[in-house]
Amino acid sequence: MIKYIIKRLVNYVIMLFVAISMTYFLASAFMDPRSNYMARNPRPPEASIDRSLDLANINDKTSVFVRYFNWLKGIVTEWDWGLSPDQEPVGPAVASRISASVQLVTISTILSIIIGVSLGVYTAIRQYKWQDRALNALSTLFLVTPAAVLGLLIVLGAIAINNATGTRIFYVTGLHSYEGGNIGLSILDFLQHIILPTLVLTAIGYVNYHLTQRTYLLDTMNADYVRTARAKGLTLNQAIRKHALRTSLIPTTTNIAFSIASIFTGAVITETVFAINGLGRYFVTTINDNDINGAVCIAAFSGVCTLAGALLADILAAWLDPRIRLN
């Protein structure tokens, strides 16, 4: 198993390096940081523009290969991801956004997986019964509801609760407002901020796990080896628990693992509704600002998340399926 993990890890590290390098060249080709300065009124002198672009290592007058090797050298030797066009360090900016995104999505991701997979199993066992139809209808409703609309409805509901009780139970913006040293009050403050965006992200996120796990389990329940287990005297629940469920979880774990990157960068609308400076909003900002180094840094983080998820999926698949371990 260890040899298998090391082999996969080496392959993923090579893939990550190639992907990040390609992203750098693509960002350099399609983004135009010089236009940020050219659009100013009054326009800065050409020499001043070149100087600013040189400091950030994004001057289009310099060969892209020279810029790439300078950028790569800074990362390898100093872990320096460069500067944005306005001369702000990219690394600390991305790190702070990652911290905000981790706080935002961790709880909702865990809840989405637990709720989604549990409902998928529950509804598959009760196929076409009223529980299955009701829960599928609810999931379909959340599936077609835009995140902005759902977020706005939850915000309005929270404001109504605050007004009705005469106290601020929920905060509708940010992640923190308490600046004191009391740990209990700090946790309470965080919970007051995180509950609403967690509800939005959980409602949006669990749907995919629910519907896919239901489909996977239904396919597995009709497999020959499950029918054979039923013929040997096992009840339906026993056959599902001992045979069908384990196999149906393999594609679900892969789906979960590969969604890690999108969880961080895909919460743009929720971050906007609740005014949270997370990674998704920052990624949009880097594109709008022609921030080559910032966009590549976020892409690198997404690549790490994706390949970490792929490695986790390989490990879980090997744990769930003995045939993979034997191979």
N, C-alpha and C positions, 0 to 999 in steps of 0.2 A: 504493500500500500504506500509506504514512504517513497519507494522508487517511482511509483506511478505519479505521486504528487510532485516530486522534484522534476520529473520529465515534463509534466504539464506546466509547471511554474516557469521553467526555462523557455518553453515555447511562447508562453504568454508575455514574458518580459521582452522577447524579441519582437513580438507583434506590437506591443505597446510602444516601443522605441520607433518602429516604422510608422505607426499611426500618428504619433505626436509630430514626427518630422514632416510627414505629408501635410498635416494640419497647419504647420508653420508656413510651409511654402504656399498652400492654398490661401491662408489668411493674408500673406504678404502680397499675393497676386490680386486679390479682390478688394482688399481694404486700402483706403487712400488717406493716411493720416495728414498728408500735406493739405488736403482740402479743409481740415479743421482751421488751419491758420489763414488760408486763402479767403475763407468766408468772413473773416473778421473785418470790422470797419472801425477805424482805419486798418488797412492790411499791414502787417509787420514787414520790415525789410526782408528781402530774400536771404541775406546772410544770417539774419536772426532766426528765420524759419529753419534753415539748414542746421544751424547750431542746436536748436531744440530737438530736431529730429535725430541728429547724431548722438545727442546725450541719451536718448531713449533707444538708440540702435534701430531706428525704423525709417531711416532716410532712403527714399526710393532711388536716389542718385548713387547709392552704394550698392554693389552687387549683392543680390539676395543670398548668395553662398557665403560671402564674407559676413553678412549679418547673421546668418544661421550659425556659423561656427563661433562667432562672438557670443551669441545667445546661449548656445550649448555649453561653451566654456564657462560662462557665468553660472549656469545651473550646476555643473559638475564640480566646480571648484569652490563656489561660494553659496550655492543654493539660492541664487539670485535670478528671479524670473523676469527681471527687466523693469522698465518704467512705462507708464501710460503716456499718451501724447501730452498730458498736462503735467508730466514729470512726477507723478505720484508712484511710489513703489507698488508693483502688482502683487507680490507675494503676501504682504500683510493685509492688503485689501481683500484678497481671495480668502485668506485664512479666517478673517473675521466673518465673512459671509458664510463660509463652511460651518463655523460654530453656530451661527444663527439658524442655518438650514438643518443642522443636526438636531438642535433643540426643537425645531418646528416639526420635522417629519418622523422622528424616532418613534414616539408614542403612537402616532397615527398609522405608521407602517406595521408595527406589531399588532395593533388592533385590527387593521385591515386583513392581515394574513390569518389571524385566529378566527375572526368572524367570517371571512369569506370562505375559507376551507371548511369550517364547521358547517356553515349553511349549505355548501356544495354537497357534503356528505349527507346531511340531513334531508335535503330535497331529493337527492338521487335515490335514497332508500324509499322515499314516499312519492315516487314519480307519478304525476298526474293527479295526486290527491290535492285536497284544498290547501294544505300547507305548502305544497310545491307551487301551486298556481299563485297563491298570495305572495309568497316570498320572491318568486320570479317577477311578478308584476312590480313589486317594490324596487327590486334591483334594476328593472328596466326603466322605471321612473327616474332613479338616480343616474342611470346611464345617459339618458337623453337631456338631463337638466344641466345647463352650462354652469361651470364652477362659479362664475361671477354672480349668476342669479341665486344659486344656493347660498353663497357667502353673504350676499346682500340680505336675503331672507333671514338667515341666522343672526346677522348683525341687528336687523330691525327687531327680531324677537328678543335678543338680549337687552337692547335699549328699553323695550317695553317692560321687561322684567325689572330692570334697574329702576325705572320710573314708578312701577307699581309698588315695589318694596321700599322705595325712598332711600336706597343705599346702592353703592356701586358694587354689585356682585361680579359682573363681568367687565373686562376691559376689551375694547374693540380695535385697539391699535397697539403695535409694538409687542415686545416679549417681556420687558421689564420696566418697572417704574419705581420700585423701592430701592433706595440707595443706602439703607442702614446696615448694621452688622448683625441683626437678629436673624438667625438661620430659619427659624419657624416662619417669620413674616416674609422672608425672602422666598421660601417655597410656596407659601400661600399666594404671594404676588405673582409668581410664575404660573401657578395653576389658574389664577384668574385671567391671565393673558392667553394661555395656551389652549384652554378648553374650546373656545369657538373655532379657531383654525383647525384644531384636531378633529372636531365634528365634521367640518367641510371635507378635509382630506380623507378621513375614514369613510365617509359616505360615498365619496368618489372612488376610493381605492379598493374597497372590499368587493365591489361589483364584479370586476374582472376575475378575481379568485373564486368567487361564488359560482359564476356561470361556467368557467373552464373546469373547475374541480367536479362540478356536477356532470359535465359532458364526459370527462375522463373516467369517472367512476362508473357511469352508465355503460360506457364501452367495455370496461373491464368486467363488469358484472355479467355480461353475456359471453365472456370467454369460455372456452371449453374446460379449462382447468377449474374454473369456479363451478361450472355445472357438475363436473366430476366430484368436487368436494361436497356439493349439495346431495348428489346421489349416494355418497358414502354416509350420509346421516347428519351432516352439519346443517344447522339452521341458516337462514339467510343472513342474519346478523353475524353469526360465527364465520361464515364463508367470506363475508365482506371484510371483517376485521382481520382475519388470518391470512387472506389471500388477495382479494381484490383491492383493498385500500392501499396496501403497500406499493403495489404496482402503479396504481393511479396517481400516487403522490410524486412519482419520478418526473413527469412533465410539469407538474405544478411547482416543484422545487426549482426546476430549470427556469420556469417563467418568473418566479420570485427573484432568483439570483440575477437574471439579466435585466431586471427592472430597477436595480439599485441606483444606477446612474440617473435614470429618468425621474426617480423619486426626488433627487436633490435639485435637478435643473428644471423639472416639469411643474413646479409649484408656483409659477410666475403669477398667475391670476390670484391665487390665494394670498401670496405675499403682497400683491398690490392692494387687494381689498383690505387687508389688515395692517398695511403700512409696515411690513417687516422687510428689513434689508438682507434678504437671503441671496443664495447663489443664483437662483433663477432670474431675479430682477437685475442682478449685476451682469449676468451674461447678456441680457438684452441691451444693457447700457454699453457694454464693451463693443457690441456690433454697431450701435448707433454712433458711438464716438470714434469708430475706426481704430479701436485699441487692439492692435495685433497681439501684443504680449499678454494682455488680459484675456483675450479670447482663447489663445493657445493654452494658457495656464488652466483655464476652466475645462477646456477639452482634455487636457492631460489628467486632471482630477476625475473627469467622467470616464476616461479610459481606464484609469486605475480601478474605479468602482466596477466597471463592466467586467474587467478581467478578474478582479477579485470575486465577483459574482460567478463568473464562469468556473473558476477554480472551486468555489464552494459548491456549485452545481455538480461538478465532477465528483467531488468527495461524497456529497449526499447521494448521488446516483449510485456510486459504488457501494455505499452503505445499504441502500435500499434494494439493490439488485446484485445478488451474489455472483451472477454470471460475469459482471464487469470486474469484480475482484479476482475471479479465476483467470480471466484473460490477462 
